[in-house]
């Protein structure tokens, strides 16, 4: 088995193994809570926000487009959140920064659950919704980078991909809880009840989850790598400038590598919900149930794929996943026209397994590319700019295309192109990988030289 390392080799002690498991579990719980809040907004945007927060005289397609634009607003602020919280994470530590992001996300989500609608306050409803979405975007902008570093920087040298997959599972858990709760409410409530109060329940329920997440994150210790940075003279004064100056190539490759893990995900969840219900005429319950099953399968398969990344190389696993997405993409949308719950769910499951392969090991790939003093900033910028471009603007463009061209093919082609570009980017990043255990600083220096 090939072993690779962030900062040297050696076998971990029992205490280090315990710390690794605790850190990975805490990262999973924290990301699950934050992604639950974030995905709840996406599901509500596809199902009810267009009707509740915008004028009644808007055409249904235009109202949906406006709701998806609100959804995209969170992505616009995510790169700024990545820079701000990346700076804090590299200056004051991973732990403190993650507590801040969790509280911000929780407060914003609870407030969304209490918002008045357009019928009650007119245009202010949309303004308030956008404002709270902006707060969500800032908070989630700093979440992923810190969560994966808590897991990866605490992991044994030959288990980074496995433990690094735990915060990736948070996306599945959040999606499963969110779509599952919406599916349950949609099934037990009438349409009128769902519009009146049912959609608010997931947002208000996050209050309990945030308290749990806060207590867990407060119990964590700082990561060994960050402790070394804090105790030395290596701390960067302006991490964003340092990482742009020393590793511009890795930032670009990181963004392209994450295209499917970010934008592709929303294409086959939020956009798929809109297309399936409004243009194919499928029942929303069928779509939500299928997405819930797919999220459950992804949750189980993600750590297995992370383990596989340690057995092989994470780069190879990510490339295989991206190529699988390219192949499955046309079938994911074509089967909607069959109306078969079995075929539609099977396609959703196959797609989520492929996306998990493309995403589960990627945290260890990116963490390896940046030195500890700027690592939070480096991986946060890569991830959040990928989310801005591919996760926020691409789904918005997809809905706009759907209004002009009532076909899923433009989106299918876009997803296939993103997969191909992502696979090529991972292949380029793979040149920087080494099978010989080495200190991160020497390895990162080589990464920067090769990609400059």
The 8 nearest C-alpha neighbors of each residue, nearest first, counted from 0:
[[1, 310, 2, 311, 309, 157, 312, 3],
 [0, 2, 434, 310, 311, 3, 309, 312],
 [3, 1, 157, 0, 434, 4, 156, 436],
 [4, 2, 436, 434, 157, 156, 435, 1],
 [3, 5, 156, 436, 6, 7, 8, 437],
 [4, 6, 439, 367, 7, 438, 156, 3],
 [5, 7, 438, 439, 4, 437, 8, 156],
 [6, 8, 438, 437, 4, 436, 5, 9],
 [9, 7, 156, 436, 4, 10, 6, 437],
 [8, 10, 11, 7, 156, 155, 157, 12],
 [9, 11, 12, 8, 155, 156, 157, 15],
 [12, 10, 15, 155, 16, 9, 13, 14],
 [11, 13, 15, 14, 16, 10, 17, 155],
 [14, 12, 16, 15, 17, 11, 18, 10],
 [15, 13, 17, 12, 16, 18, 11, 19],
 [14, 16, 18, 12, 17, 13, 11, 19],
 [15, 17, 19, 13, 14, 18, 20, 12],
 [18, 16, 14, 20, 15, 19, 21, 13],
 [17, 19, 15, 21, 16, 20, 22, 14],
 [20, 18, 16, 153, 154, 22, 17, 21],
 [19, 21, 23, 17, 18, 22, 24, 16],
 [20, 22, 18, 24, 19, 23, 25, 17],
 [23, 21, 25, 19, 150, 24, 20, 18],
 [24, 22, 150, 26, 20, 25, 21, 165],
 [25, 23, 27, 21, 26, 22, 20, 28],
 [24, 26, 22, 28, 27, 23, 29, 21],
 [25, 27, 23, 146, 166, 29, 24, 28],
 [26, 28, 166, 24, 169, 165, 25, 30],
 [29, 27, 31, 25, 26, 30, 24, 32],
 [30, 28, 26, 32, 31, 212, 27, 25],
 [29, 31, 169, 33, 27, 32, 28, 34],
 [32, 30, 169, 173, 28, 34, 29, 172],
 [33, 31, 35, 29, 30, 34, 208, 173],
 [32, 34, 30, 36, 35, 31, 37, 29],
 [35, 33, 37, 173, 31, 36, 32, 170],
 [173, 34, 36, 32, 38, 33, 37, 177],
 [37, 35, 39, 33, 34, 38, 108, 32],
 [36, 38, 34, 40, 39, 35, 33, 41],
 [39, 37, 41, 40, 35, 36, 34, 174],
 [40, 38, 36, 42, 177, 41, 37, 35],
 [39, 41, 43, 38, 37, 42, 44, 36],
 [42, 40, 38, 44, 39, 43, 70, 269],
 [43, 41, 45, 39, 44, 40, 38, 46],
 [42, 44, 46, 40, 45, 47, 41, 48],
 [45, 43, 48, 41, 42, 66, 46, 47],
 [44, 46, 42, 43, 273, 47, 41, 269],
 [47, 45, 43, 44, 42, 48, 49, 273],
 [48, 46, 50, 43, 49, 44, 51, 45],
 [49, 47, 44, 51, 50, 52, 66, 43],
 [50, 48, 62, 66, 63, 47, 51, 53],
 [49, 51, 48, 47, 52, 53, 62, 55],
 [52, 50, 48, 116, 49, 53, 117, 47],
 [51, 53, 117, 116, 125, 48, 124, 49],
 [52, 54, 49, 117, 51, 50, 55, 125],
 [55, 53, 56, 57, 117, 52, 50, 121],
 [56, 54, 57, 53, 50, 58, 51, 62],
 [55, 57, 54, 58, 53, 59, 62, 50],
 [58, 56, 55, 62, 54, 61, 59, 53],
 [57, 59, 61, 60, 62, 56, 55, 63],
 [60, 58, 62, 61, 63, 57, 49, 50],
 [59, 61, 63, 62, 58, 64, 402, 57],
 [62, 60, 64, 58, 63, 59, 65, 57],
 [63, 61, 49, 65, 59, 64, 60, 57],
 [64, 62, 49, 66, 60, 65, 61, 67],
 [63, 65, 61, 67, 62, 66, 68, 60],
 [66, 64, 68, 62, 63, 67, 61, 69],
 [67, 65, 49, 63, 69, 68, 44, 64],
 [66, 68, 70, 64, 69, 65, 63, 71],
 [69, 67, 71, 65, 70, 66, 64, 72],
 [70, 68, 66, 72, 67, 71, 129, 65],
 [69, 71, 67, 68, 72, 73, 41, 66],
 [70, 72, 391, 68, 74, 73, 69, 67],
 [73, 71, 69, 75, 74, 70, 133, 68],
 [72, 74, 136, 133, 132, 71, 75, 76],
 [73, 75, 387, 77, 391, 71, 72, 76],
 [76, 74, 72, 73, 387, 77, 71, 78],
 [77, 75, 136, 79, 74, 137, 73, 78],
 [76, 78, 140, 136, 80, 74, 137, 79],
 [79, 77, 383, 81, 80, 384, 76, 140],
 [80, 78, 82, 76, 81, 77, 83, 137],
 [81, 79, 137, 140, 77, 83, 78, 82],
 [80, 82, 140, 141, 78, 379, 79, 85],
 [81, 83, 85, 79, 80, 84, 86, 376],
 [84, 82, 80, 86, 85, 81, 79, 87],
 [83, 85, 87, 141, 86, 81, 82, 80],
 [84, 86, 376, 88, 375, 82, 81, 87],
 [87, 85, 84, 83, 89, 88, 238, 82],
 [86, 88, 84, 90, 85, 89, 91, 96],
 [87, 89, 92, 93, 85, 86, 90, 96],
 [88, 90, 86, 87, 372, 92, 375, 373],
 [89, 91, 87, 88, 92, 86, 234, 235],
 [92, 90, 87, 88, 89, 95, 93, 96],
 [93, 91, 88, 94, 89, 90, 95, 225],
 [92, 94, 88, 96, 145, 95, 97, 221],
 [95, 93, 97, 96, 92, 221, 98, 219],
 [96, 94, 98, 97, 93, 92, 99, 91],
 [95, 97, 99, 93, 98, 94, 88, 87],
 [98, 96, 100, 94, 99, 95, 101, 93],
 [97, 99, 101, 95, 96, 100, 213, 102],
 [98, 100, 96, 97, 102, 101, 103, 95],
 [101, 99, 138, 103, 97, 102, 98, 104],
 [102, 100, 98, 104, 103, 99, 105, 97],
 [101, 103, 105, 99, 104, 100, 106, 98],
 [104, 102, 100, 106, 101, 105, 138, 107],
 [105, 103, 135, 107, 101, 102, 138, 106],
 [104, 106, 102, 108, 107, 103, 209, 101],
 [105, 107, 109, 103, 108, 104, 102, 110],
 [108, 106, 110, 104, 105, 131, 109, 135],
 [109, 107, 111, 105, 202, 110, 106, 36],
 [108, 110, 203, 112, 106, 202, 111, 107],
 [109, 111, 113, 107, 112, 108, 106, 114],
 [112, 110, 108, 114, 113, 109, 107, 202],
 [111, 113, 199, 202, 109, 110, 203, 114],
 [112, 114, 110, 111, 115, 109, 199, 203],
 [115, 113, 111, 112, 110, 116, 124, 128],
 [116, 114, 119, 124, 120, 113, 117, 118],
 [115, 117, 52, 119, 124, 118, 51, 120],
 [118, 116, 121, 52, 124, 119, 120, 53],
 [117, 119, 116, 121, 120, 51, 52, 115],
 [118, 120, 116, 117, 115, 121, 124, 123],
 [121, 119, 117, 123, 124, 118, 116, 122],
 [120, 122, 117, 123, 118, 124, 119, 116],
 [123, 121, 124, 125, 117, 120, 126, 53],
 [122, 124, 126, 125, 121, 120, 127, 117],
 [125, 123, 117, 122, 116, 127, 126, 52],
 [124, 126, 128, 52, 123, 127, 122, 129],
 [127, 125, 123, 129, 128, 124, 130, 122],
 [128, 126, 130, 124, 129, 125, 123, 131],
 [127, 129, 125, 131, 126, 130, 132, 124],
 [128, 130, 132, 126, 127, 131, 69, 125],
 [131, 129, 127, 133, 132, 128, 126, 134],
 [132, 130, 134, 133, 128, 107, 129, 127],
 [131, 133, 129, 135, 73, 130, 134, 128],
 [132, 134, 136, 73, 130, 131, 135, 129],
 [133, 135, 131, 137, 136, 132, 138, 107],
 [136, 134, 132, 138, 104, 133, 137, 139],
 [135, 137, 73, 77, 133, 76, 139, 134],
 [136, 138, 80, 140, 77, 134, 135, 76],
 [139, 137, 100, 135, 140, 136, 104, 141],
 [138, 140, 142, 136, 141, 137, 135, 77],
 [141, 139, 77, 80, 81, 137, 138, 142],
 [140, 142, 81, 84, 139, 80, 138, 143],
 [143, 141, 139, 145, 144, 140, 146, 100],
 [144, 142, 146, 145, 141, 147, 139, 379],
 [145, 143, 379, 147, 146, 375, 142, 378],
 [144, 146, 148, 143, 142, 147, 93, 149],
 [145, 147, 26, 143, 149, 148, 144, 142],
 [146, 148, 150, 149, 144, 145, 163, 166],
 [147, 149, 151, 145, 150, 152, 146, 144],
 [148, 150, 146, 147, 152, 151, 22, 145],
 [151, 149, 23, 147, 148, 22, 163, 153],
 [150, 152, 148, 154, 163, 159, 153, 149],
 [153, 151, 148, 154, 149, 150, 222, 224],
 [152, 154, 19, 151, 150, 222, 149, 22],
 [153, 155, 151, 19, 159, 152, 158, 150],
 [156, 154, 158, 157, 11, 159, 153, 16],
 [155, 157, 4, 158, 8, 159, 3, 154],
 [156, 158, 2, 155, 159, 3, 309, 4],
 [159, 157, 155, 161, 160, 156, 154, 309],
 [160, 158, 154, 162, 151, 161, 163, 157],
 [159, 161, 163, 305, 360, 363, 309, 158],
 [162, 160, 305, 306, 158, 164, 163, 159],
 [161, 163, 164, 159, 165, 160, 150, 23],
 [162, 164, 160, 151, 161, 150, 165, 159],
 [163, 165, 359, 167, 162, 161, 305, 166],
 [164, 166, 168, 167, 27, 163, 162, 23],
 [167, 165, 27, 169, 26, 168, 164, 147],
 [168, 166, 164, 165, 169, 359, 170, 163],
 [167, 169, 165, 171, 166, 170, 298, 172],
 [170, 168, 31, 30, 172, 27, 166, 167],
 [169, 171, 173, 168, 172, 34, 167, 31],
 [172, 170, 174, 168, 294, 169, 298, 173],
 [173, 171, 169, 175, 31, 174, 170, 176],
 [35, 172, 174, 31, 34, 170, 176, 171],
 [173, 175, 177, 171, 172, 176, 178, 35],
 [174, 176, 172, 291, 294, 173, 179, 178],
 [177, 175, 179, 173, 174, 178, 180, 172],
 [176, 178, 174, 180, 39, 179, 175, 35],
 [179, 177, 181, 180, 175, 174, 176, 182],
 [180, 178, 182, 176, 177, 181, 175, 291],
 [179, 181, 183, 177, 182, 178, 176, 184],
 [180, 182, 178, 184, 183, 179, 185, 177],
 [183, 181, 179, 185, 180, 184, 287, 178],
 [184, 182, 180, 186, 181, 185, 179, 187],
 [183, 185, 181, 187, 186, 182, 188, 180],
 [184, 186, 182, 183, 188, 187, 181, 193],
 [185, 187, 183, 184, 188, 182, 284, 189],
 [188, 186, 184, 185, 183, 189, 182, 193],
 [189, 187, 185, 192, 184, 186, 193, 190],
 [188, 190, 192, 191, 193, 187, 185, 186],
 [191, 189, 193, 192, 194, 188, 185, 195],
 [190, 192, 194, 189, 193, 195, 188, 196],
 [193, 191, 195, 189, 194, 190, 188, 196],
 [192, 194, 197, 190, 191, 195, 196, 198],
 [195, 193, 191, 192, 196, 190, 197, 198],
 [194, 196, 192, 193, 191, 197, 198, 190],
 [195, 197, 199, 193, 198, 194, 192, 200],
 [198, 196, 193, 199, 200, 192, 184, 194],
 [197, 199, 200, 196, 193, 194, 201, 43],
 [200, 198, 112, 197, 196, 202, 201, 203],
 [199, 201, 203, 202, 198, 197, 204, 112],
 [202, 200, 204, 203, 199, 205, 198, 39],
 [203, 201, 112, 109, 108, 204, 200, 205],
 [202, 204, 109, 200, 205, 112, 201, 206],
 [205, 203, 201, 206, 202, 200, 207, 208],
 [204, 206, 208, 203, 207, 202, 209, 105],
 [207, 205, 209, 204, 208, 203, 109, 105],
 [208, 206, 210, 205, 209, 204, 211, 203],
 [207, 209, 205, 211, 206, 210, 212, 32],
 [208, 210, 212, 206, 211, 207, 105, 213],
 [211, 209, 213, 207, 212, 208, 214, 206],
 [212, 210, 208, 214, 209, 213, 215, 207],
 [213, 211, 209, 215, 29, 210, 214, 216],
 [214, 212, 210, 216, 215, 211, 209, 217],
 [213, 215, 217, 211, 212, 216, 210, 218],
 [216, 214, 212, 218, 217, 213, 25, 211],
 [217, 215, 213, 218, 219, 214, 212, 98],
 [216, 218, 214, 215, 219, 213, 98, 94],
 [219, 217, 216, 215, 214, 220, 213, 25],
 [220, 218, 216, 217, 221, 215, 94, 22],
 [219, 221, 222, 218, 94, 217, 22, 216],
 [220, 222, 94, 226, 223, 93, 219, 225],
 [221, 223, 225, 224, 153, 152, 226, 149],
 [224, 222, 226, 225, 227, 221, 153, 152],
 [223, 225, 227, 226, 222, 371, 152, 228],
 [226, 224, 228, 227, 222, 223, 229, 92],
 [225, 227, 223, 229, 228, 224, 230, 222],
 [228, 226, 230, 224, 225, 229, 231, 223],
 [227, 229, 225, 231, 226, 230, 234, 233],
 [230, 228, 226, 227, 231, 225, 234, 232],
 [231, 229, 227, 228, 226, 232, 233, 225],
 [232, 230, 228, 233, 229, 227, 234, 226],
 [231, 233, 234, 230, 228, 229, 235, 227],
 [234, 232, 231, 228, 235, 372, 229, 230],
 [233, 235, 372, 232, 228, 236, 229, 90],
 [236, 234, 238, 237, 372, 233, 373, 90],
 [235, 237, 238, 234, 90, 241, 86, 240],
 [236, 238, 235, 239, 240, 241, 86, 373],
 [239, 237, 241, 373, 235, 240, 86, 242],
 [238, 240, 242, 241, 237, 376, 243, 82],
 [241, 239, 243, 238, 242, 237, 244, 245],
 [240, 242, 238, 244, 239, 243, 245, 237],
 [241, 243, 245, 244, 239, 246, 240, 238],
 [244, 242, 247, 240, 241, 246, 245, 239],
 [243, 245, 241, 242, 246, 240, 247, 239],
 [244, 246, 242, 243, 241, 247, 447, 451],
 [245, 247, 447, 249, 242, 248, 243, 244],
 [248, 246, 243, 250, 249, 245, 451, 244],
 [249, 247, 450, 451, 251, 250, 246, 252],
 [248, 250, 252, 246, 251, 247, 253, 450],
 [249, 251, 253, 247, 248, 381, 252, 254],
 [252, 250, 254, 248, 253, 249, 255, 247],
 [253, 251, 249, 255, 254, 424, 250, 256],
 [252, 254, 250, 256, 381, 251, 255, 249],
 [253, 255, 381, 385, 251, 257, 252, 256],
 [256, 254, 252, 258, 421, 257, 253, 424],
 [255, 257, 421, 253, 254, 424, 258, 425],
 [256, 258, 260, 254, 255, 259, 385, 261],
 [259, 257, 255, 261, 260, 256, 389, 262],
 [260, 258, 263, 261, 262, 257, 418, 417],
 [259, 261, 257, 358, 258, 263, 264, 262],
 [262, 260, 390, 259, 386, 258, 264, 263],
 [390, 263, 261, 389, 264, 265, 259, 258],
 [264, 262, 259, 266, 265, 261, 260, 414],
 [263, 265, 262, 266, 261, 267, 260, 268],
 [266, 264, 268, 269, 262, 267, 263, 270],
 [267, 265, 270, 263, 264, 268, 394, 271],
 [266, 268, 271, 265, 264, 270, 269, 263],
 [267, 269, 265, 271, 266, 270, 272, 264],
 [268, 270, 272, 265, 271, 266, 41, 42],
 [271, 269, 266, 273, 272, 268, 274, 267],
 [270, 272, 267, 274, 268, 273, 269, 275],
 [273, 271, 269, 275, 270, 274, 268, 276],
 [272, 274, 270, 271, 276, 275, 45, 277],
 [275, 273, 271, 278, 277, 272, 276, 270],
 [274, 276, 279, 272, 281, 273, 271, 278],
 [275, 277, 281, 280, 273, 274, 283, 279],
 [276, 278, 274, 280, 273, 275, 279, 281],
 [279, 277, 274, 280, 275, 276, 405, 273],
 [278, 280, 275, 281, 276, 277, 336, 274],
 [281, 279, 276, 278, 277, 275, 282, 274],
 [282, 280, 276, 275, 279, 283, 338, 285],
 [281, 283, 284, 285, 276, 280, 286, 275],
 [284, 282, 286, 285, 276, 287, 281, 272],
 [283, 285, 287, 282, 286, 288, 182, 185],
 [284, 286, 288, 283, 282, 287, 289, 340],
 [287, 285, 289, 283, 284, 288, 290, 272],
 [288, 286, 290, 284, 289, 285, 182, 178],
 [287, 289, 291, 285, 290, 286, 284, 292],
 [290, 288, 344, 286, 292, 291, 287, 285],
 [289, 291, 293, 287, 288, 292, 294, 286],
 [290, 292, 288, 294, 175, 289, 293, 179],
 [293, 291, 295, 289, 294, 290, 288, 296],
 [294, 292, 348, 290, 296, 295, 291, 347],
 [293, 295, 297, 291, 171, 175, 292, 296],
 [294, 296, 298, 292, 293, 297, 291, 175],
 [297, 295, 293, 299, 298, 294, 300, 292],
 [298, 296, 294, 300, 299, 295, 352, 301],
 [297, 299, 295, 296, 171, 301, 168, 300],
 [300, 298, 296, 297, 301, 295, 302, 303],
 [299, 301, 297, 303, 298, 302, 296, 304],
 [300, 302, 304, 303, 298, 299, 297, 355],
 [303, 301, 305, 304, 164, 300, 161, 306],
 [304, 302, 306, 300, 305, 301, 307, 299],
 [303, 305, 307, 301, 306, 302, 356, 308],
 [304, 306, 161, 302, 160, 308, 360, 164],
 [307, 305, 161, 303, 309, 304, 308, 302],
 [306, 308, 304, 310, 309, 305, 311, 303],
 [307, 309, 313, 312, 305, 311, 306, 310],
 [310, 308, 306, 307, 311, 160, 312, 158],
 [309, 311, 307, 308, 0, 306, 1, 312],
 [312, 310, 308, 309, 307, 1, 313, 0],
 [311, 313, 308, 314, 315, 309, 310, 316],
 [314, 312, 308, 316, 360, 315, 317, 364],
 [315, 313, 317, 312, 316, 429, 425, 318],
 [314, 316, 318, 317, 312, 313, 319, 311],
 [315, 317, 313, 319, 318, 314, 356, 308],
 [316, 318, 357, 320, 314, 315, 319, 356],
 [319, 317, 422, 321, 315, 320, 316, 314],
 [320, 318, 316, 322, 321, 317, 323, 315],
 [321, 319, 357, 356, 353, 323, 317, 318],
 [322, 320, 324, 318, 418, 357, 323, 319],
 [321, 323, 325, 319, 324, 320, 318, 418],
 [322, 324, 320, 326, 325, 321, 353, 319],
 [325, 323, 321, 327, 322, 326, 353, 328],
 [326, 324, 415, 322, 323, 418, 328, 327],
 [325, 327, 323, 324, 328, 322, 329, 415],
 [326, 328, 324, 330, 325, 329, 323, 331],
 [327, 329, 331, 330, 325, 326, 324, 411],
 [330, 328, 331, 332, 327, 411, 333, 326],
 [331, 329, 333, 332, 327, 328, 334, 346],
 [332, 330, 328, 346, 329, 333, 334, 327],
 [333, 331, 330, 334, 335, 329, 407, 328],
 [332, 334, 330, 335, 331, 336, 329, 337],
 [335, 333, 336, 337, 332, 343, 330, 331],
 [336, 334, 333, 337, 332, 338, 343, 275],
 [335, 337, 334, 338, 333, 279, 332, 339],
 [338, 336, 339, 334, 335, 333, 342, 343],
 [337, 339, 336, 335, 340, 281, 334, 343],
 [340, 338, 337, 342, 341, 343, 335, 334],
 [339, 341, 343, 342, 344, 338, 285, 289],
 [340, 342, 344, 339, 343, 345, 346, 289],
 [343, 341, 345, 339, 344, 340, 346, 334],
 [342, 344, 340, 346, 345, 341, 334, 335],
 [343, 345, 289, 347, 341, 346, 342, 340],
 [346, 344, 342, 348, 347, 343, 341, 349],
 [347, 345, 349, 343, 331, 344, 348, 350],
 [346, 348, 344, 350, 345, 349, 293, 351],
 [347, 349, 293, 345, 351, 350, 346, 344],
 [350, 348, 346, 352, 351, 347, 345, 353],
 [349, 351, 353, 347, 348, 352, 346, 354],
 [350, 352, 354, 348, 353, 349, 297, 355],
 [353, 351, 355, 349, 354, 350, 297, 348],
 [352, 354, 320, 350, 356, 351, 355, 323],
 [355, 353, 357, 351, 356, 352, 320, 358],
 [354, 356, 358, 352, 357, 359, 353, 301],
 [357, 355, 320, 353, 354, 317, 358, 359],
 [356, 358, 317, 320, 354, 355, 321, 359],
 [357, 359, 355, 361, 260, 356, 360, 354],
 [358, 360, 164, 355, 361, 356, 305, 167],
 [361, 359, 160, 313, 305, 362, 358, 363],
 [360, 362, 364, 358, 363, 359, 365, 313],
 [363, 361, 365, 364, 360, 163, 366, 147],
 [362, 364, 366, 361, 160, 365, 360, 367],
 [365, 363, 361, 362, 367, 366, 313, 360],
 [364, 366, 362, 368, 367, 363, 378, 361],
 [367, 365, 363, 368, 364, 362, 369, 374],
 [366, 368, 365, 364, 369, 5, 363, 443],
 [367, 369, 443, 365, 366, 446, 364, 370],
 [370, 368, 374, 443, 367, 366, 377, 371],
 [369, 371, 374, 372, 440, 373, 443, 439],
 [372, 370, 374, 373, 224, 369, 225, 228],
 [371, 373, 234, 370, 89, 374, 235, 228],
 [374, 372, 238, 376, 371, 375, 370, 89],
 [373, 375, 371, 369, 377, 376, 370, 372],
 [376, 374, 85, 377, 144, 373, 378, 89],
 [375, 377, 85, 379, 374, 373, 378, 380],
 [378, 376, 374, 380, 379, 375, 373, 242],
 [377, 379, 381, 380, 375, 376, 144, 382],
 [380, 378, 144, 81, 376, 382, 381, 377],
 [379, 381, 383, 377, 378, 382, 81, 384],
 [382, 380, 254, 378, 253, 250, 379, 384],
 [381, 383, 379, 385, 380, 384, 378, 254],
 [382, 384, 78, 386, 385, 380, 77, 381],
 [383, 385, 387, 386, 78, 381, 382, 380],
 [386, 384, 254, 382, 383, 388, 387, 389],
 [385, 387, 390, 383, 384, 389, 261, 388],
 [388, 386, 384, 74, 391, 385, 75, 390],
 [389, 387, 385, 392, 386, 390, 391, 384],
 [388, 390, 262, 393, 386, 385, 258, 391],
 [262, 389, 391, 386, 261, 387, 388, 393],
 [392, 390, 71, 387, 74, 393, 389, 394],
 [391, 393, 395, 388, 394, 396, 389, 390],
 [392, 394, 396, 389, 395, 391, 397, 390],
 [395, 393, 397, 396, 392, 391, 266, 398],
 [396, 394, 392, 398, 397, 393, 67, 68],
 [397, 395, 399, 393, 394, 398, 392, 400],
 [396, 398, 394, 400, 395, 399, 410, 393],
 [397, 399, 401, 395, 400, 396, 394, 64],
 [400, 398, 396, 402, 401, 397, 395, 403],
 [401, 399, 397, 403, 398, 402, 404, 396],
 [400, 402, 398, 405, 404, 399, 403, 397],
 [401, 403, 399, 400, 404, 405, 398, 60],
 [404, 402, 400, 401, 405, 399, 398, 406],
 [403, 405, 401, 406, 400, 402, 407, 409],
 [406, 404, 401, 402, 403, 407, 278, 400],
 [407, 405, 404, 408, 401, 409, 400, 410],
 [406, 408, 410, 409, 411, 332, 405, 401],
 [407, 409, 411, 410, 406, 412, 329, 332],
 [410, 408, 412, 411, 407, 413, 406, 400],
 [411, 409, 413, 408, 412, 407, 397, 414],
 [412, 410, 408, 414, 413, 409, 329, 328],
 [411, 413, 415, 409, 414, 410, 408, 416],
 [414, 412, 410, 416, 411, 415, 417, 409],
 [415, 413, 417, 411, 412, 416, 410, 263],
 [414, 416, 325, 412, 418, 417, 413, 411],
 [415, 417, 419, 413, 418, 414, 412, 420],
 [418, 416, 414, 420, 415, 419, 421, 258],
 [419, 417, 421, 415, 321, 416, 420, 325],
 [418, 420, 416, 422, 421, 417, 423, 415],
 [421, 419, 423, 417, 422, 418, 416, 424],
 [420, 422, 256, 424, 418, 255, 423, 419],
 [423, 421, 318, 425, 419, 424, 420, 321],
 [422, 424, 426, 420, 421, 425, 419, 427],
 [423, 425, 427, 421, 426, 422, 252, 256],
 [426, 424, 428, 422, 427, 423, 256, 429],
 [425, 427, 429, 423, 424, 428, 422, 430],
 [426, 428, 424, 425, 429, 430, 423, 252],
 [429, 427, 425, 430, 426, 431, 424, 252],
 [428, 430, 426, 432, 431, 427, 425, 314],
 [431, 429, 428, 432, 427, 426, 449, 433],
 [430, 432, 446, 429, 428, 433, 445, 449],
 [433, 431, 429, 430, 434, 428, 446, 442],
 [432, 434, 435, 431, 3, 436, 442, 430],
 [433, 435, 3, 436, 1, 2, 432, 4],
 [434, 436, 433, 437, 3, 2, 4, 1],
 [437, 435, 3, 4, 7, 8, 434, 2],
 [438, 436, 7, 435, 439, 442, 6, 4],
 [437, 439, 6, 7, 440, 441, 442, 5],
 [438, 440, 442, 5, 6, 441, 443, 437],
 [439, 441, 443, 442, 438, 370, 444, 6],
 [442, 440, 444, 439, 443, 438, 445, 437],
 [441, 443, 439, 445, 444, 440, 446, 438],
 [444, 442, 446, 440, 368, 445, 441, 369],
 [445, 443, 441, 447, 442, 446, 440, 448],
 [444, 446, 448, 442, 443, 447, 449, 441],
 [447, 445, 443, 431, 449, 444, 448, 368],
 [446, 448, 246, 444, 450, 445, 449, 451],
 [447, 449, 445, 451, 446, 450, 444, 246],
 [450, 448, 446, 447, 451, 445, 431, 430],
 [449, 451, 248, 447, 448, 249, 446, 246],
 [450, 248, 448, 447, 449, 247, 246, 249]]
